[in-house]
Amino acid sequence: MSLLRRIVLVRHGETEGQSSVRFHGATDVALDAVGREQIRATARRLDPERFDVVASSPLRRAWQSARILADGAPIALESDFREVDFGRWEGLTAREIEQSDPVLYADWQAGGESFEYPGGESRADFKGRVERGLGRLLASGAHSALVVAHKGVVRAISLALAGDPLDRERPPLGGVVELTRDGDSWLVGRRSSNPPALES
């Protein structure tokens, strides 16, 4: 059984390619000044927490964020925590995608598991890839982990462990999702031994 009991998932900050509005999956864009400040704010929120392992997607926007958050601790690059490859939709906004590919856009929004990004990755392949990386993290021997990655990766890990896909807006750039293990179950959010009514 895995020793891991807590995973803090952080989405990278804003990028030079405007990840707030554009789909940069496989495209390797860097953090911009706004993104660096978002991640510094996240670091202040997480301080003084320390983690047994810090893992990051190998894409620049993620490892640059991880470098700020890790505060000098080593960072393990996990290739399977890359964002989904959006194929020919890379760099486009949702509106641009809807205008250029209305039928595929509708299929995408319907959320089917079999959906494949045109010229890119299928949802099923992406999910399987992230779960392989998660398996390595679970087998790492760590008790706590910080994972810095992408919106799709954070959502895939939350779904795989806690059965919670999160809503479409979560996490925002620089946002945090915490997963804690209670026995054999993973829960989204920080939990304690207090009954729910006593949680602050």
Secondary structure, 3 states (H helix, E strand, C coil): CCCCCEEEEEECCCECCCCCCECCCCCCCCECHHHHHHHHHHHHHHCCCCCCEEEECCCHHHHHHHHHHHCCCCCEECHHHCCCCCHHHCCCEHHHHHHHCHHHHHHHHHCCCCCECCCCCEHHHHHHHHHHHHHHHHCCCCCEEEEEECHHHHHHHHHHHHCCCCCCCCCCCCCEEEEEEECCEEEECCCCCCCHHHCC
